[in-house]
Amino acid sequence: MPRRKAIVAGALGLIGRAVVEHLSRDGDWEVVGLSRRAPDFETRAEFLPLDLTDRDACRAALAGHADATHLIYAALYEKPELAGGWRDPEHIRTNLAMLRNLFESVESPRLEHVTLLQGTKAYGGHLGLPMRIPAKEREPRVPHPNFYFEQEDWLRERQAGRDWRWTIFRPQVVLGVAARSAMNVVAGVGAYAALCRERSEPLRAPGHRHHVTECTDARLQARAIEWAGASPAAADEIFNIANGDVIAWHDFWPRLAEFFGLEPGEPDELRMSVEMPRRAEDWRRLAERENLKLADLDELIGLSWQYADMIWANPRPAPGVTLVSSIKLRQAGFADCVDSEDAFLELLEEMRRERYLPA
């Protein structure tokens, strides 16, 4: 088989990093990661520092990579107010421009496949309106401003008359290893638990007691992306993807507490986005004592405290249910699955090994 070459945009994010690590283990792949930052872990991949909002920089940096066969677009621009930015016209314009800048810099006759990432915002779950349960890919769009739709429409138009194919994935709550991510619940739980242990406090479960959702292990997503890049059944298709089970945070919480050596506390309407920044100095002292990679809590967590409040349905009086069907993906030929609780603990352990979290 001819050697394949993947360009991964957003290569240090939750999904991008998982894709880089997965493909780099296979000698048949040449992997190029794009990120504003350099990787802080060992990798076979080539990394290029790149700001995707800069069109000229994209063309200059990628001039030697027009031989790419696969483009995996996992990059994302977010505004400081996470949910508030999702319908902001500037947010939509920037995310579309980033995709265009990259694509126009690498598209060539060798290109075979493009993967684009969306999520459940495609079903309007962030609008405060009831979602159809389970959400299915065949549903008509919920009319609202959304950069997903702008990127998707642009990609469809760009494809006209060309031989390459695309696949769009809509993962649920993504579980993975990353720093400075806008939506990293694993890092958020890990930092919260470490600070509870510092104060000899129980691990209180924040949010709504009955909130149930699904997760997508970033490693599972990476395997699905490789499958999609080679499978005719994935050509020009949209797929929901989740681990295959559901997770109820309050039922999972005792197991999390045991993992950290803590007592599970009573449910607490703790707003992470309000409380945790107040503990930044506690984290700095802990990180310096334990020789962690990042002593600045914001550098580790990014906007993920805001995201944690959303997925734990806090402080809403009742949770919004966001469950999707992944039957279409299974029927197309990708039937891999993951235990969400086990995956969560495995990823916490990996963040410990990499010195993002204390042991």
Order of alpha helices (4+ residues) and beta strands (2+ residues): beta-alpha-beta-beta-alpha-beta-alpha-alpha-beta-alpha-beta-beta-alpha-beta-beta-beta-alpha-beta-beta-alpha-beta-alpha-alpha-alpha-alpha-alpha-alpha
